[in-house]
């Protein structure tokens, strides 16, 4: 799927501008304002504007793109560990975005973890990362990796429970902050001996009452 950012922005601006113009073209009684063309009712003017807007948008979408980003952003499947690292370290926003948004087979993620352990946190940050990869990284020796996993909202109930009992208080705090953490886990964290964790959980419980 190709996402043409500049073209999308142009269409969005045009839609927004067109709607704002149509809003002021007619008053609540359907009459044209004093500064508009005479001879057309507000409803007729709006219909005319809608047709013009639709044709302009169609022209943008159907015309070949000639902006700075010729190929747009491609959220295609990331095919290798090396490609993920290259995309993640790229100075080009469109390539960096692929590392954050693009999908990859589980085998590729496992390859990244094995060959480039320093990239584990960035693997977790990927929005499409499979749950089974998160399950693996939830027991990583690096607390930064476990903390990154604890921030994810797509965790399973089992992972919420495991990370809520992590030996590191920062990881447990991230679970307390996580908006998807089950209530029973929050109640358990409210009894945590470390105030860094328990105070966050208690605030969550007070808000839910």
BABA-64832 format. One record per residue (C-alpha): y, z, x. Coordinates in Angstrom, 3 decimals, always signed. Each point is the difference from the previous one (the first is absolute). Layout:
<rs>
<y=Y z=Z x=X> $
...
</rs>
This chain:
<rs>
<y=+0.000 z=+0.000 x=+0.000> $
<y=+3.377 z=-1.030 x=+1.465> $
<y=+3.013 z=+2.127 x=-0.813> $
<y=+3.274 z=-1.854 x=+0.644> $
<y=+2.420 z=+2.895 x=+0.347> $
<y=+3.229 z=-1.966 x=+0.189> $
<y=-0.876 z=-2.170 x=-2.971> $
<y=-1.111 z=+3.041 x=-1.989> $
<y=+3.312 z=+1.734 x=+0.785> $
<y=+1.985 z=-3.042 x=-1.139> $
<y=-1.894 z=-0.173 x=-3.295> $
<y=+0.410 z=+3.742 x=-0.566> $
<y=+3.745 z=-0.184 x=+0.607> $
<y=+0.309 z=-2.971 x=-2.311> $
<y=-1.957 z=+1.702 x=-2.798> $
<y=+2.055 z=+3.165 x=+0.320> $
<y=+3.291 z=-1.913 x=+0.100> $
<y=-1.000 z=-2.181 x=-2.925> $
<y=-0.943 z=+2.965 x=-2.154> $
<y=+3.278 z=+1.751 x=+0.801> $
<y=+1.965 z=-3.095 x=-0.974> $
<y=-1.920 z=-0.384 x=-3.253> $
<y=+0.711 z=+3.624 x=-0.816> $
<y=+3.752 z=-0.565 x=+0.033> $
<y=-0.030 z=-3.421 x=-1.628> $
<y=-0.231 z=+1.464 x=-3.478> $
<y=+1.173 z=+3.168 x=-1.677> $
<y=-2.283 z=+1.960 x=-2.405> $
<y=+1.114 z=-2.282 x=-2.856> $
<y=-1.218 z=-3.107 x=+1.798> $
<y=+3.503 z=-1.413 x=+0.652> $
<y=+1.157 z=-1.461 x=+3.269> $
<y=+2.436 z=+2.088 x=+2.022> $
<y=+3.614 z=-1.282 x=+0.236> $
<y=-0.469 z=-1.260 x=+3.546> $
<y=-3.059 z=-2.135 x=-0.834> $
<y=-0.280 z=-3.516 x=-1.234> $
<y=+1.101 z=-0.585 x=-3.529> $
<y=-2.214 z=-1.692 x=-2.527> $
<y=-3.236 z=+1.815 x=+0.846> $
<y=-1.240 z=+3.220 x=-1.524> $
<y=-1.221 z=+2.772 x=+2.234> $
<y=-3.616 z=-0.786 x=-0.886> $
<y=+0.427 z=-3.698 x=+0.805> $
<y=+1.679 z=+0.850 x=+3.290> $
<y=-2.873 z=+2.322 x=+0.933> $
<y=-2.560 z=-2.698 x=-0.804> $
<y=+1.891 z=-2.448 x=+2.176> $
<y=+0.136 z=+2.485 x=+2.840> $
<y=-3.744 z=+0.729 x=-0.322> $
<y=-0.837 z=-3.697 x=+0.294> $
<y=+2.257 z=-0.436 x=+3.037> $
<y=-1.426 z=+3.096 x=+1.652> $
<y=-3.580 z=-1.117 x=-0.633> $
<y=+0.664 z=-3.434 x=+1.497> $
<y=+1.717 z=+1.462 x=+3.066> $
<y=-2.897 z=+2.366 x=+0.675> $
<y=-2.486 z=-2.822 x=-0.419> $
<y=+1.965 z=-2.044 x=+2.531> $
<y=-0.130 z=+2.800 x=+2.578> $
<y=-3.720 z=+0.602 x=-0.460> $
<y=-0.962 z=-3.666 x=+0.104> $
<y=+2.228 z=-1.026 x=+2.913> $
<y=-1.347 z=+0.158 x=+3.575> $
<y=+1.146 z=+3.150 x=+1.769> $
<y=+2.488 z=-0.599 x=+2.810> $
<y=+0.970 z=+3.548 x=+0.883> $
<y=-0.487 z=+1.864 x=+3.255> $
<y=-3.518 z=+1.181 x=-0.851> $
<y=-1.727 z=-3.321 x=-0.408> $
<y=-3.450 z=+1.315 x=-0.859> $
<y=+1.014 z=+3.157 x=-1.818> $
<y=-2.228 z=+3.062 x=+0.250> $
<y=-3.730 z=-0.424 x=-0.257> $
<y=-2.013 z=+3.002 x=-1.099> $
<y=-3.240 z=-1.694 x=+0.910> $
<y=-3.097 z=+1.804 x=+1.199> $
<y=+0.384 z=+1.481 x=+3.489> $
<y=-2.891 z=-1.537 x=+1.891> $
<y=-0.333 z=+2.137 x=+3.132> $
<y=+0.995 z=+3.245 x=+1.670> $
<y=+2.063 z=-1.945 x=+2.519> $
<y=+1.904 z=-1.759 x=-2.770> $
<y=+0.817 z=+3.319 x=-1.682> $
<y=+1.383 z=+1.442 x=+3.248> $
<y=+2.053 z=-3.131 x=+0.634> $
<y=+1.449 z=+0.084 x=-3.508> $
<y=+0.721 z=+3.724 x=+0.196> $
<y=+1.852 z=-0.377 x=+3.318> $
<y=+1.873 z=-3.124 x=-1.048> $
<y=+3.798 z=+0.076 x=-0.074> $
<y=-0.046 z=-2.442 x=-2.921> $
<y=+0.359 z=+1.810 x=-3.314> $
<y=-2.243 z=-2.442 x=-1.854> $
<y=-2.860 z=+0.557 x=+2.469> $
<y=+0.482 z=+3.765 x=+0.151> $
<y=-0.210 z=+0.004 x=-3.822> $
<y=-3.393 z=-1.669 x=+0.107> $
<y=-1.329 z=+2.887 x=+2.107> $
<y=+1.239 z=+2.414 x=-2.667> $
<y=-1.023 z=-2.005 x=-3.086> $
<y=-2.746 z=-2.412 x=+1.019> $
<y=-3.649 z=+0.521 x=-0.847> $
<y=-2.848 z=-0.038 x=+2.500> $
<y=-3.777 z=+0.374 x=-0.172> $
<y=-1.328 z=+3.499 x=+0.730> $
<y=-1.564 z=-1.396 x=+3.193> $
<y=+3.452 z=-0.922 x=+1.304> $
<y=+1.402 z=+3.473 x=-0.674> $
<y=-2.979 z=+1.569 x=+1.783> $
<y=+0.614 z=-2.358 x=+2.897> $
<y=+3.643 z=+1.087 x=+0.225> $
<y=-1.054 z=+3.659 x=+0.009> $
<y=-2.532 z=-0.594 x=+2.770> $
<y=+2.008 z=-2.337 x=+2.240> $
<y=+3.510 z=+1.335 x=-0.612> $
<y=-0.240 z=+3.722 x=-0.842> $
<y=+3.758 z=+0.376 x=+0.480> $
<y=+0.437 z=-2.197 x=-3.108> $
<y=-1.921 z=+2.294 x=-2.367> $
<y=+3.140 z=+1.374 x=-1.639> $
<y=+1.204 z=-3.536 x=-0.690> $
<y=-3.384 z=-0.874 x=-1.491> $
<y=+0.480 z=+2.881 x=-2.443> $
<y=+3.510 z=-1.207 x=-0.851> $
<y=-1.339 z=-3.353 x=-1.213> $
<y=+0.332 z=-0.029 x=-3.798> $
<y=-3.310 z=-1.751 x=-0.618> $
<y=-2.136 z=+2.127 x=+2.300> $
<y=-3.431 z=+0.621 x=-1.628> $
<y=-0.972 z=+3.509 x=-0.996> $
<y=-3.058 z=-0.044 x=+2.262> $
<y=+2.260 z=-0.481 x=+3.028> $
<y=+2.157 z=+2.927 x=-1.125> $
<y=-3.152 z=+2.099 x=-0.330> $
<y=-0.832 z=-0.766 x=+3.621> $
<y=+3.509 z=+0.779 x=+1.278> $
<y=+0.260 z=+3.216 x=-2.042> $
<y=-2.183 z=+1.654 x=+2.646> $
<y=+1.756 z=-1.526 x=+3.006> $
<y=+0.676 z=+2.319 x=+2.939> $
<y=+3.693 z=-0.931 x=+0.017> $
<y=+1.885 z=+2.115 x=-2.555> $
<y=+2.664 z=-2.718 x=-0.297> $
<y=-2.648 z=-2.339 x=-1.372> $
<y=-1.302 z=+2.625 x=-2.431> $
<y=+3.583 z=+0.768 x=-1.103> $
<y=+0.572 z=-3.693 x=-0.680> $
<y=-3.171 z=-0.086 x=-2.110> $
<y=+1.154 z=+3.114 x=-1.889> $
<y=+3.152 z=-1.890 x=-1.028> $
<y=-1.967 z=-2.743 x=-1.755> $
<y=-0.052 z=+0.147 x=-3.802> $
<y=-3.207 z=-1.993 x=-0.384> $
<y=-2.225 z=+2.789 x=+1.334> $
<y=-3.175 z=+0.971 x=-1.798> $
<y=-0.395 z=+3.547 x=-1.415> $
<y=-2.418 z=+0.696 x=+2.853> $
<y=+2.581 z=-0.988 x=+2.627> $
<y=+2.712 z=+2.111 x=-1.624> $
<y=-2.341 z=+2.980 x=+0.201> $
<y=-1.070 z=-0.657 x=+3.599> $
<y=+3.543 z=-0.462 x=+1.296> $
<y=+1.257 z=+3.034 x=-1.902> $
<y=-2.355 z=+2.041 x=+2.218> $
<y=+1.021 z=-1.691 x=+3.257> $
<y=+0.366 z=+2.278 x=+3.023> $
<y=+3.542 z=-1.257 x=+0.555> $
<y=+2.696 z=+1.421 x=-2.295> $
<y=+2.087 z=-3.175 x=+0.168> $
<y=-2.864 z=-1.984 x=-1.514> $
<y=-0.422 z=+2.592 x=-2.759> $
<y=+3.753 z=-0.096 x=-0.634> $
<y=-0.106 z=-3.799 x=-0.421> $
<y=-2.702 z=+0.477 x=-2.638> $
<y=+2.214 z=+2.577 x=-1.727> $
<y=+2.828 z=-2.542 x=-0.036> $
<y=-2.209 z=-2.877 x=-1.204> $
<y=+0.924 z=-0.754 x=-3.639> $
<y=-3.570 z=-1.043 x=-0.829> $
<y=-1.627 z=+3.208 x=+1.215> $
<y=-2.069 z=+1.564 x=-2.839> $
<y=+1.343 z=+3.207 x=-1.516> $
<y=-2.994 z=+2.092 x=+1.041> $
<y=+0.590 z=-0.998 x=+3.629> $
<y=+3.689 z=+0.924 x=-0.281> $
<y=-0.987 z=+3.388 x=-1.417> $
<y=-2.284 z=+0.568 x=+2.973> $
<y=+2.739 z=-0.994 x=+2.454> $
<y=+2.373 z=+2.465 x=-1.667> $
<y=-2.239 z=+2.730 x=+1.479> $
<y=+0.152 z=-1.481 x=+3.497> $
<y=+0.812 z=+2.651 x=+2.648> $
<y=+2.560 z=-2.315 x=+1.626> $
<y=+3.383 z=+0.028 x=-1.840> $
<y=+0.612 z=-3.577 x=+1.149> $
<y=-2.808 z=-0.977 x=-2.395> $
<y=+0.049 z=+2.637 x=-2.738> $
<y=+3.742 z=-0.276 x=-0.748> $
<y=-0.284 z=-3.746 x=-0.616> $
<y=-2.986 z=+0.539 x=-2.295> $
<y=+1.760 z=+2.800 x=-1.905> $
<y=+3.026 z=-2.212 x=-0.590> $
<y=-2.309 z=-2.696 x=-1.345> $
<y=-1.601 z=+2.504 x=-2.381> $
<y=+3.368 z=+1.303 x=-1.208> $
<y=+1.133 z=-3.531 x=-0.805> $
<y=-3.139 z=-0.709 x=-2.008> $
<y=+0.489 z=+3.009 x=-2.262> $
</rs>
